[in-house]
Amino acid sequence: MLVELRGNTGDGGDNILRLLLLYMLFFHPRIEQLSATASGTAVFSHNIGVIAVYAQLIILYLVSATTKLQGEVWINGTAAYYVTQLDSYGPPWASVRELFKNPWITTLATYSTIFYQLFFPAMLLAPPTWKISWTVFGILLHLSFAILMGLVTFSAVMISLLLFTLGDKEWALLAQVTKRWIPKLIVFVDSDCPYCSWTGRWIKRMDLLGLFLVTPYRTDMSFRRYNLDLEAVDREMHVVRQLGDKYRIFRGFDAVVAVIKHLPPLWPGSCKELCVRVCV
């Protein structure tokens, strides 16, 4: 019974990671920078490594799905219930165990796992939108394995593999979507002021999330789009936080606080009240 329940769900993350590291030996660290006249051996070996990773992932999912289909509890849709009730692999929360006693929830969880693994190869050939949606579902599935079953290493490796399968088109589409939810901050600095220029360079170095656009207002008059004039931006610091078509303008000390809140290295001091106390 235990073999039927587990299928390939044991935490084999270490073994998978070893195989991936072996395949990554064939990767070229700067494959995109190779010119047309570069040695074809590097490109060929890189492609072999990528194909090996894809093949490993497809085989892993297909073997896992076909193994599950040989177990009666997976076919009748009750496997998720039995897994969650095990002391070794079940969730530590009694409320979650009770949740999986619901026949609708346990049947959906069981069949969705098999469905995802069985049809995973088709996802690799799907259009970018479908591929992203399928990948997100897979990430959520493996996160549930990590949280509910404690398969942390296995889930982390599998999530990294799913992200590896996303190509340039998918990442470009994700970038367009995230722009609607991630703000952009425009900081206007005085290019004639050495201190202001140094501040702009300092913000760029600490901008780990890529949210800031440092603009010298002496040569770039884009501040006029936000109904600002040269006298205003020259008198005090201005930061524009833009999200889609909406924007908000921060001036003076509020601009400093806005910058701190969006720079990860300064998050410990992002509280406005703390900043006020320090400055006072």
C-alpha positions in Angstrom: 0.0 0.0 0.0 2.8 2.5 0.9 4.5 1.9 -2.5 1.2 2.6 -4.3 0.7 5.8 -2.3 4.2 7.2 -2.7 4.7 6.4 -6.4 7.7 8.7 -7.0 6.9 11.2 -4.4 9.8 10.3 -2.1 12.2 13.2 -1.6 14.7 12.3 -4.3 15.8 15.8 -4.7 19.4 15.0 -4.0 19.6 12.4 -6.7 17.9 14.7 -9.3 20.2 17.6 -8.3 23.3 15.4 -8.9 22.0 14.6 -12.4 21.3 18.3 -13.1 24.8 19.3 -12.0 26.2 16.7 -14.3 24.2 18.0 -17.2 25.1 21.6 -16.4 28.8 20.7 -17.0 27.9 20.9 -20.7 26.4 24.4 -20.4 28.2 27.4 -21.8 28.1 30.4 -19.4 28.0 32.9 -22.2 26.2 31.1 -24.9 24.3 34.2 -26.0 27.5 36.1 -26.6 29.0 33.5 -28.9 29.5 34.8 -32.4 28.7 33.0 -35.6 32.4 32.2 -36.1 32.8 30.7 -32.6 33.6 27.0 -32.2 30.5 24.8 -32.9 31.7 22.4 -30.2 30.6 24.8 -27.4 27.2 25.3 -28.9 26.7 21.6 -29.5 27.7 20.6 -26.0 25.5 23.3 -24.6 22.5 22.1 -26.6 23.2 18.5 -25.5 23.1 19.6 -21.8 19.8 21.4 -22.4 18.2 18.5 -24.1 19.4 16.2 -21.3 17.7 18.4 -18.7 14.4 18.4 -20.7 14.6 14.6 -21.2 15.2 14.0 -17.5 12.2 16.1 -16.6 9.9 14.4 -19.1 11.0 10.9 -18.1 10.7 11.8 -14.4 7.1 13.0 -14.8 6.0 10.2 -17.2 7.5 7.5 -14.9 5.8 9.0 -11.9 2.4 9.2 -13.7 2.5 5.7 -15.1 3.6 4.3 -11.7 0.7 6.0 -10.0 -1.7 4.6 -12.6 -0.7 1.1 -11.5 -2.0 1.8 -8.0 -5.7 1.3 -7.2 -5.8 4.3 -4.8 -4.6 6.6 -7.5 -7.1 5.3 -10.1 -10.1 5.6 -7.7 -9.0 9.1 -6.6 -8.3 8.4 -2.9 -4.5 8.5 -2.9 -4.4 12.1 -1.6 -6.5 11.1 1.4 -4.2 8.2 2.4 -1.0 10.3 1.8 -2.2 13.1 4.0 -3.2 10.8 6.8 0.3 9.2 7.1 2.4 10.2 10.0 5.6 10.1 7.9 4.3 12.2 4.9 1.1 13.7 6.1 0.8 17.4 7.1 1.4 18.2 10.8 -1.9 20.2 11.0 -5.0 18.4 12.1 -7.2 20.9 10.2 -5.5 20.1 6.9 -5.9 16.4 7.5 -9.6 16.9 8.1 -9.8 19.0 4.9 -8.6 16.0 2.8 -11.3 13.8 4.3 -13.7 15.7 1.9 -14.2 13.4 -1.1 -14.3 16.3 -3.6 -11.0 17.8 -2.4 -9.1 14.5 -2.2 -10.3 13.4 -5.6 -9.4 16.7 -7.2 -5.9 16.7 -5.6 -5.3 13.1 -6.7 -6.4 13.4 -10.3 -4.8 16.8 -10.8 -1.4 15.4 -9.8 -1.7 12.6 -12.3 -3.1 14.8 -15.0 -0.3 17.3 -14.7 2.5 14.7 -14.7 1.0 12.7 -17.6 0.4 15.6 -19.9 3.6 17.6 -19.0 5.4 16.9 -22.3 2.5 18.5 -24.2 3.0 21.7 -22.1 6.5 22.1 -23.6 4.9 22.6 -27.1 2.0 24.8 -25.9 1.7 28.5 -26.8 3.4 30.9 -24.3 0.2 31.8 -22.4 -0.8 28.2 -21.8 2.8 27.2 -21.0 3.1 29.9 -18.3 -0.3 28.9 -16.8 0.7 25.2 -16.8 4.1 26.1 -15.2 2.4 28.2 -12.5 0.1 25.2 -11.7 3.1 23.0 -11.5 4.9 25.4 -9.1 1.8 25.5 -6.9 1.6 21.7 -7.0 5.2 21.3 -5.8 4.8 24.0 -3.2 2.0 21.9 -1.8 4.3 18.9 -1.7 6.9 20.9 0.2 4.4 22.3 2.7 2.1 19.4 3.2 4.4 16.5 2.8 7.8 18.0 3.8 9.4 17.2 0.3 11.3 20.5 0.4 14.5 19.5 -1.5 12.5 17.6 -4.2 10.1 20.5 -4.6 12.8 23.1 -4.8 14.6 21.2 -7.5 11.5 20.5 -9.5 10.4 24.2 -9.4 13.8 25.3 -10.7 13.4 22.8 -13.5 10.0 24.1 -14.4 11.4 27.6 -14.6 14.2 26.3 -16.7 11.7 25.2 -19.4 10.4 28.8 -19.9 11.9 30.3 -23.0 12.6 33.9 -24.1 9.0 34.4 -25.3 7.5 33.3 -22.0 9.9 35.5 -19.9 9.1 38.4 -22.2 5.4 37.8 -21.7 5.9 37.6 -17.9 7.8 40.9 -18.0 4.9 42.6 -19.7 2.4 41.2 -17.2 4.5 42.1 -14.1 4.9 45.7 -15.3 1.3 46.2 -14.5 1.8 45.1 -10.9 5.4 46.3 -10.2 5.9 50.1 -9.8 8.6 52.1 -11.5 10.2 54.9 -9.5 11.7 57.9 -11.3 14.2 59.9 -9.4 15.1 63.4 -10.7 18.7 64.4 -9.9 20.8 67.5 -10.7 23.6 66.4 -13.0 25.5 69.6 -12.2 25.6 68.7 -8.5 28.4 66.2 -7.6 26.5 65.0 -4.5 23.3 64.5 -6.4 25.1 62.6 -9.1 26.7 60.4 -6.5 23.3 59.8 -4.9 21.9 58.7 -8.3 24.8 56.2 -8.8 24.3 55.0 -5.2 20.6 54.3 -5.9 21.4 52.4 -9.0 23.9 50.2 -7.2 21.4 49.3 -4.5 18.5 48.9 -6.8 18.5 45.1 -6.6 14.9 44.8 -7.9 15.4 47.1 -10.9 12.7 49.5 -10.0 14.5 52.9 -10.3 15.1 55.2 -13.2 17.5 58.0 -12.3 16.9 60.9 -14.6 19.1 64.1 -14.8 16.5 66.9 -15.0 19.0 69.4 -16.5 19.1 67.5 -19.7 15.9 65.4 -19.6 12.7 67.4 -19.3 10.5 64.4 -18.8 9.4 65.8 -15.4 7.0 68.1 -17.3 4.8 65.1 -18.0 4.0 65.0 -14.3 3.0 68.8 -14.2 6.4 69.7 -12.5 8.5 72.6 -13.4 12.2 73.1 -13.3 12.1 75.4 -10.3 10.3 72.7 -8.2 12.6 69.8 -9.0 15.6 72.1 -8.5 14.4 73.2 -5.1 13.9 69.8 -3.5 14.2 66.1 -4.3 11.3 64.6 -6.4 10.4 60.9 -6.9 7.6 59.8 -9.1 6.1 56.3 -8.3 4.3 55.1 -11.4 2.1 52.0 -11.7 0.5 51.6 -15.1 -1.2 54.9 -16.0 -1.4 56.1 -12.4 1.4 57.9 -10.6 2.2 59.6 -7.3 4.7 62.3 -6.6 6.9 62.4 -3.5 8.8 65.6 -2.5 11.5 66.4 -0.1 11.8 64.0 2.9 8.9 62.0 1.6 10.9 61.3 -1.5 13.8 60.0 0.6 11.4 57.7 2.5 10.0 56.4 -0.9 13.5 55.6 -2.1 14.4 53.8 1.1 11.2 51.7 1.0 12.0 50.4 -2.4 15.7 49.6 -1.9 16.1 46.1 -0.3 19.4 46.9 1.5 17.7 49.7 3.3 14.4 47.9 4.2 15.4 47.7 7.9 15.2 51.5 8.0 12.1 51.9 5.8 9.8 52.9 8.6 9.0 56.6 8.2 8.6 57.1 11.9 12.1 55.6 12.6 13.6 57.9 9.9 12.0 60.9 11.5 13.4 60.0 14.9 16.9 59.5 13.4 16.8 62.7 11.5 15.5 64.7 14.4 
